[in-house]
């Protein structure tokens, strides 16, 4: 239990708690809009940026953020070009992200770069700069969602009706993509590029089974995300397991428990 008193574990816990708020919160908007795969797409773009940051010797997470933002704008542009095949934009950007990441990994092979740390997370290496960046992203995301909740709500459930009602649909589409890019880029260190979409989507999946209103769903996704992060980090720290993978498995366990509980309730009625 000495690990609980370690500085690196406490920084990991703070970073995880902050991401446990923003990632599930963004996830509920994405899942309800049937854009679950955008998390995977932007995470691959962010991985490419992080890898480039290591190659050029600059702050990797900042490069990851820039690449994720560029990818989010590209997705919106392609979605307009392929209105009937919007999923093509995700496939194209994801392919480009993977291709760039593989090239940057190759260029950095002499720099002792560890691809696994990008793919599966390296939360125990969070430093003060990382925590301030994660905190800043959390504050910005919460402020924007709080200020634009009505417009985001309308857009999430009926984009056409929102447009007729005078909601600036294009602005809100870009806003959601940009916020998602911010959250994903700072989540890379915590759960890794391959697992970050789980933190976006699985709490939302749990919420869809439990919530009776949109307000309830927001509360539930944050609660599920926080519990999974805290439990996952404690289990991983005590038993020396991969933190990102443990967090995701805890999320899946929550989902299975909820599904089992609902099935049992239906059988008893």
Secondary structure, DSSP 8 states (H G I E B T S, - for coil): -GGGG-HHHHHHHHHHHHHHHHHHHHHHHHHHTT-TTHHHHHHHHHHHHHHHHHHHTS-HHHHHHHHHHHHHHHHHHHHHHTGGGTHHHHHHHHHHHHHHHHHHHHHTGGGT--HHHHHH--GGG--HHHHHHHHHHHHHHHHHHHHTHHHHHHHHH-HHHHHHTT--HHHHHHHHHHHHHHHHHHHHHHH-TTTHHHHHHHHHHHHHHH-SSHHHHHHHHHHHHHHHHHHHHHHHHHHT--HHHHHHHHHHHHHHHHHHHHHHHHHH-
